[in-house]
Amino acid sequence: MRKALLITVNTLILVLAATAAFAAEGAAVVGPVAAWATAIGMGIAAAGCGIGQGFGLKAACEGTARNPEAGGKITVTLILGLAFIESLSIYALVVNLILLFVQPLGA
């Protein structure tokens, strides 16, 4: 009973908060500072993730070359690691989009 009440109250609060957020009259104008900041931030994040993925792939290729029997396990670990690295770049994209559209710095 308590859990259902908590879920209901949380849902009500979120719906009321969303209503207030969407009731804003003017659209925020994105300034050039915010646009440049998000572009540079995403560029740094993508470059870092690309370098990390390159190092991971290099190590996996070297490991498979040294021990071909372990290729299957190395491939599974490589794919999992690449997914984790790629998620960091997706998180950076989400943060940059939030900075760009929700809280514009230039407005």
Sine and cosine of phi, psi and omega as CSV:
sin_phi,cos_phi,sin_psi,cos_psi,sin_omega,cos_omega
0.00,0.00,-0.67,0.74,-0.03,-1.00
-0.91,0.41,-0.64,0.77,-0.01,-1.00
-0.90,0.43,-0.68,0.73,0.02,-1.00
-0.89,0.45,-0.63,0.78,0.02,-1.00
-0.91,0.40,-0.67,0.75,0.01,-1.00
-0.90,0.44,-0.67,0.74,0.04,-1.00
-0.90,0.44,-0.67,0.75,0.01,-1.00
-0.90,0.43,-0.70,0.71,0.00,-1.00
-0.91,0.42,-0.68,0.73,0.03,-1.00
-0.89,0.46,-0.66,0.75,0.02,-1.00
-0.90,0.45,-0.67,0.74,0.03,-1.00
-0.88,0.47,-0.70,0.72,0.00,-1.00
-0.89,0.45,-0.69,0.73,0.00,-1.00
-0.91,0.42,-0.64,0.77,0.01,-1.00
-0.91,0.41,-0.67,0.74,0.02,-1.00
-0.93,0.38,-0.60,0.80,0.03,-1.00
-0.93,0.38,-0.63,0.78,0.02,-1.00
-0.92,0.40,-0.61,0.79,0.03,-1.00
-0.88,0.47,-0.68,0.73,0.02,-1.00
-0.92,0.38,-0.59,0.81,-0.01,-1.00
-0.94,0.35,-0.63,0.78,-0.02,-1.00
-0.99,0.17,-0.11,0.99,-0.02,-1.00
-1.00,0.09,-0.01,1.00,-0.01,-1.00
-0.88,0.47,0.67,-0.74,-0.10,-0.99
-0.99,0.13,-0.72,0.69,-0.09,-1.00
-0.99,-0.15,0.59,-0.81,0.07,-1.00
-0.99,0.15,0.68,-0.74,0.00,-1.00
-0.95,0.31,0.66,-0.75,0.02,-1.00
-0.99,-0.11,0.78,-0.63,0.00,-1.00
-0.99,0.11,0.82,-0.57,-0.01,-1.00
-0.99,0.12,0.27,-0.96,-0.01,-1.00
-0.92,0.40,-0.47,0.88,0.01,-1.00
-0.92,0.40,-0.69,0.73,0.01,-1.00
-0.91,0.41,-0.64,0.77,0.00,-1.00
-0.90,0.43,-0.70,0.71,0.02,-1.00
-0.92,0.39,-0.64,0.77,-0.02,-1.00
-0.89,0.45,-0.68,0.73,0.01,-1.00
-0.94,0.33,-0.58,0.82,0.03,-1.00
-0.91,0.41,-0.70,0.72,0.02,-1.00
-0.93,0.38,-0.66,0.75,0.02,-1.00
-0.88,0.47,-0.67,0.74,0.01,-1.00
-0.95,0.33,-0.56,0.83,0.05,-1.00
-0.90,0.43,-0.68,0.73,0.04,-1.00
-0.91,0.42,-0.68,0.73,0.01,-1.00
-0.90,0.44,-0.69,0.73,0.00,-1.00
-0.92,0.40,-0.63,0.77,0.02,-1.00
-0.91,0.42,-0.69,0.72,0.03,-1.00
-0.89,0.46,-0.68,0.74,0.02,-1.00
-0.92,0.39,-0.61,0.79,0.04,-1.00
-0.91,0.42,-0.65,0.76,0.04,-1.00
-0.91,0.41,-0.68,0.73,0.03,-1.00
-0.89,0.46,-0.66,0.76,0.03,-1.00
-0.92,0.39,-0.59,0.81,0.04,-1.00
-0.90,0.44,-0.69,0.72,0.04,-1.00
-0.90,0.44,-0.64,0.77,0.02,-1.00
-0.90,0.43,-0.68,0.73,0.02,-1.00
-0.91,0.41,-0.65,0.76,0.03,-1.00
-0.87,0.48,-0.71,0.70,-0.01,-1.00
-0.91,0.41,-0.60,0.80,0.02,-1.00
-0.92,0.39,-0.65,0.76,0.04,-1.00
-0.91,0.42,-0.66,0.75,0.03,-1.00
-0.91,0.42,-0.64,0.76,0.02,-1.00
-0.91,0.41,-0.64,0.77,0.03,-1.00
-0.94,0.35,-0.58,0.82,0.02,-1.00
-0.92,0.38,-0.58,0.81,0.00,-1.00
-0.97,0.22,-0.58,0.82,-0.05,-1.00
-0.66,-0.75,1.00,0.07,-0.06,-1.00
-0.89,0.46,-0.44,0.90,0.00,-1.00
-0.92,0.39,-0.42,0.91,-0.02,-1.00
-1.00,-0.02,0.18,0.98,-0.05,-1.00
-0.85,0.52,-0.62,0.78,-0.01,-1.00
-0.90,0.43,-0.72,0.70,0.01,-1.00
-0.92,0.39,-0.62,0.79,0.01,-1.00
-0.91,0.41,-0.64,0.77,-0.01,-1.00
-0.90,0.44,-0.69,0.72,0.01,-1.00
-0.89,0.46,-0.71,0.71,0.01,-1.00
-0.91,0.42,-0.63,0.78,0.02,-1.00
-0.89,0.46,-0.73,0.68,-0.02,-1.00
-0.89,0.45,-0.65,0.76,0.04,-1.00
-0.90,0.43,-0.70,0.71,0.03,-1.00
-0.90,0.44,-0.66,0.75,0.03,-1.00
-0.91,0.42,-0.58,0.81,0.05,-1.00
-0.91,0.42,-0.65,0.76,0.03,-1.00
-0.91,0.42,-0.66,0.75,0.01,-1.00
-0.91,0.41,-0.66,0.75,0.00,-1.00
-0.91,0.42,-0.55,0.84,0.03,-1.00
-0.90,0.43,-0.53,0.85,0.06,-1.00
-0.90,0.44,-0.63,0.78,0.04,-1.00
-0.94,0.35,-0.57,0.82,0.05,-1.00
-0.93,0.37,-0.63,0.77,0.08,-1.00
-0.88,0.47,-0.65,0.76,0.03,-1.00
-0.89,0.45,-0.64,0.77,0.05,-1.00
-0.89,0.47,-0.69,0.73,0.00,-1.00
-0.90,0.44,-0.70,0.72,0.02,-1.00
-0.89,0.45,-0.67,0.74,0.02,-1.00
-0.90,0.43,-0.64,0.77,0.04,-1.00
-0.92,0.40,-0.60,0.80,0.06,-1.00
-0.90,0.44,-0.71,0.70,0.02,-1.00
-0.89,0.46,-0.56,0.83,-0.07,-1.00
-0.97,0.23,-0.67,0.74,-0.15,-0.99
-0.96,-0.29,-0.45,0.89,-0.06,-1.00
-1.00,-0.01,-0.73,0.68,0.00,-1.00
-0.84,-0.55,0.97,0.24,-0.03,-1.00
-0.90,0.44,0.70,-0.72,-0.04,-1.00
-0.98,0.17,-0.48,0.87,-0.08,-1.00
-1.00,0.04,-0.10,1.00,-0.07,-1.00
-1.00,-0.06,0.00,0.00,0.00,0.00
